[in-house]
Amino acid sequence: MEYYNQVFDQTTPRIDRWTEQEFEQCTFRKLDLSKVELTNSNFVNCRFDDCNLTNVVVKNTKLYDVSFAGCKLAHVDFGTCNPFGFHVTFQECQLDYSVFLNRKLKKAHFTDCSLKEVHFLQCDLTGTSFNHCNLELARFDNNNLTQVDFSTSYNLELNPDENKLKKARFSLHNLPGLLTRYDLVISK
């Protein structure tokens, strides 16, 4: 079924089946979609506000120009999404324990997000900004981090030898997290 320019919230009729659906320019507000299967669905130019998407299944799901604000997206494997046109933004979201594997996240925006133990593996994050994000135990392996802005984020720890960091931006308080693997003692 196709949905265009609709708002879905607690007052609208509940969607019985979320798999193999088409949503374009739709808004989803304050919905509990935890553990829902969105397999083979397409979301184009959509917005999720204050939704619970914990453990949602996004296998072969298209997320093209989709924004998430105030959402819980813990334990979501974005590496299973359809890679074509994958473009997302996150504001004030909890993405703890989620995975981004082999994703193109060029110029993505993560603002005021919790990214505890999130795995960014083999991703192209060129030009992405992490504004005021908690990156506690987040893992960055084999990524292109060219021009990524980490300057206002905290608890960052990554190995510069395992990521491309050309012109990436860091603040002075990020430096210890870049030197962790060298087991140095840094004093202020």
VMD Tcl script that draws the C-alpha trace (Angstrom):
set ca {
  {0.00 0.00 0.00}
  {1.14 3.54 -0.65}
  {0.85 6.43 1.79}
  {1.54 10.01 0.73}
  {1.74 13.14 2.87}
  {-0.04 11.60 5.87}
  {0.40 11.99 9.59}
  {0.40 8.87 11.76}
  {-0.09 9.22 15.52}
  {-2.22 7.79 18.34}
  {-5.39 9.28 16.84}
  {-5.04 7.71 13.39}
  {-6.02 4.13 12.61}
  {-3.25 1.68 13.39}
  {-1.32 0.19 10.46}
  {-1.59 -3.59 10.67}
  {1.27 -4.41 8.32}
  {4.46 -2.37 8.07}
  {6.38 -4.63 5.66}
  {6.47 -3.89 1.92}
  {4.81 -0.48 2.30}
  {5.53 2.86 0.59}
  {5.61 6.05 2.67}
  {6.39 9.40 1.07}
  {6.41 12.75 2.87}
  {4.77 11.16 5.91}
  {5.14 12.13 9.56}
  {5.06 9.62 12.41}
  {4.44 11.05 15.91}
  {4.69 9.44 19.33}
  {4.26 5.89 18.05}
  {5.59 2.78 19.74}
  {7.07 0.82 16.85}
  {9.52 -1.19 18.94}
  {10.32 -4.58 17.40}
  {8.14 -3.80 14.35}
  {9.31 -5.24 11.03}
  {9.73 -2.59 8.37}
  {11.27 -5.10 5.97}
  {11.19 -4.12 2.29}
  {9.36 -0.85 3.01}
  {10.33 2.52 1.56}
  {10.41 5.77 3.54}
  {11.08 8.80 1.36}
  {11.18 12.32 2.74}
  {9.61 11.18 6.03}
  {9.92 12.37 9.63}
  {9.71 10.44 12.90}
  {9.02 12.53 16.04}
  {9.23 11.09 19.56}
  {8.79 7.50 18.36}
  {10.08 4.33 19.97}
  {11.85 2.33 17.26}
  {13.91 0.13 19.59}
  {14.84 -3.18 17.96}
  {12.97 -2.28 14.77}
  {13.83 -4.54 11.83}
  {14.95 -2.58 8.77}
  {16.08 -5.36 6.44}
  {16.13 -4.00 2.88}
  {14.23 -0.91 4.08}
  {14.82 2.27 2.11}
  {15.48 5.35 4.23}
  {15.87 8.26 1.84}
  {15.91 11.74 3.40}
  {14.42 10.50 6.66}
  {14.77 12.54 9.86}
  {14.40 11.27 13.40}
  {13.80 13.71 16.29}
  {13.50 12.66 19.92}
  {13.33 8.99 18.95}
  {14.61 5.83 20.60}
  {16.48 3.74 18.04}
  {18.47 1.41 20.30}
  {19.63 -1.94 18.91}
  {18.82 -1.08 15.28}
  {21.00 -2.66 12.57}
  {21.12 0.04 9.88}
  {23.60 -2.15 8.00}
  {20.69 -4.25 6.75}
  {18.89 -1.26 5.16}
  {18.70 -0.82 1.43}
  {21.93 1.08 0.65}
  {20.44 2.94 -2.34}
  {19.79 6.56 -1.41}
  {20.37 5.94 2.32}
  {20.27 9.39 3.93}
  {19.22 10.02 7.53}
  {19.50 12.71 10.20}
  {19.12 12.32 13.94}
  {18.31 14.99 16.54}
  {18.04 14.27 20.27}
  {17.84 10.55 19.58}
  {19.00 7.55 21.56}
  {20.83 5.23 19.16}
  {22.65 3.15 21.80}
  {23.91 -0.28 20.65}
  {22.94 0.33 17.01}
  {25.07 -0.65 14.01}
  {26.01 1.20 10.84}
  {27.83 -1.31 8.65}
  {29.03 -0.38 5.18}
  {26.73 2.69 5.01}
  {27.24 5.90 3.08}
  {26.45 8.60 5.62}
  {27.92 11.56 3.75}
  {26.97 14.85 5.38}
  {24.65 13.17 7.89}
  {23.80 15.07 11.06}
  {23.77 13.62 14.56}
  {22.75 16.37 17.01}
  {22.45 15.94 20.80}
  {22.32 12.15 20.41}
  {23.33 9.28 22.65}
  {25.51 6.93 20.59}
  {26.73 4.63 23.36}
  {28.39 1.50 21.99}
  {27.24 2.26 18.44}
  {29.36 0.58 15.78}
  {30.39 2.51 12.69}
  {32.12 -0.10 10.53}
  {33.36 0.44 6.96}
  {31.23 3.56 6.54}
  {31.74 6.68 4.47}
  {31.01 9.48 6.93}
  {32.56 12.26 4.82}
  {31.36 15.66 6.05}
  {29.17 14.20 8.80}
  {28.68 16.22 11.98}
  {28.38 14.84 15.49}
  {27.11 17.86 17.45}
  {27.05 17.45 21.23}
  {26.83 13.66 21.00}
  {27.79 11.13 23.64}
  {30.11 8.65 21.89}
  {30.86 6.53 24.95}
  {32.36 3.20 23.80}
  {31.29 3.92 20.22}
  {33.43 1.95 17.79}
  {34.87 3.43 14.60}
  {36.66 0.87 12.40}
  {37.80 1.22 8.80}
  {35.74 4.35 8.08}
  {36.24 7.40 5.91}
  {36.02 10.20 8.47}
  {37.19 12.95 6.10}
  {35.92 16.36 7.28}
  {33.84 14.81 10.07}
  {33.15 17.26 12.90}
  {33.61 15.70 16.35}
  {34.55 19.02 17.98}
  {31.56 19.31 20.33}
  {31.06 15.62 21.06}
  {32.42 13.81 24.08}
  {33.65 10.39 25.24}
  {35.16 9.87 21.78}
  {37.66 7.05 21.41}
  {38.94 5.92 18.03}
  {42.09 4.60 16.43}
  {43.47 7.09 13.87}
  {45.40 4.26 12.18}
  {42.18 2.37 11.35}
  {40.21 5.31 9.93}
  {40.80 7.98 7.30}
  {40.79 11.29 9.21}
  {41.79 13.94 6.67}
  {40.59 17.36 7.85}
  {38.41 15.83 10.59}
  {37.67 18.30 13.40}
  {38.35 17.55 17.05}
  {38.52 19.65 20.19}
  {41.34 19.48 22.73}
  {39.18 17.37 25.05}
  {38.87 14.75 22.24}
  {42.64 14.20 22.00}
  {42.97 11.62 24.81}
  {40.44 9.43 23.00}
  {42.61 9.53 19.88}
  {45.67 8.41 21.83}
  {44.11 5.60 23.89}
  {45.78 2.81 21.97}
  {49.20 4.23 22.87}
  {48.55 3.84 26.62}
  {49.80 7.36 27.33}
  {49.18 9.30 30.53}
  {47.94 12.77 29.64}
  {47.67 15.47 32.30}
  {46.02 18.87 32.12}
}
mol new
graphics top color blue
foreach p $ca { graphics top sphere $p radius 0.5 }
foreach p [lrange $ca 0 end-1] q [lrange $ca 1 end] { graphics top cylinder $p $q radius 0.2 }
display resetview
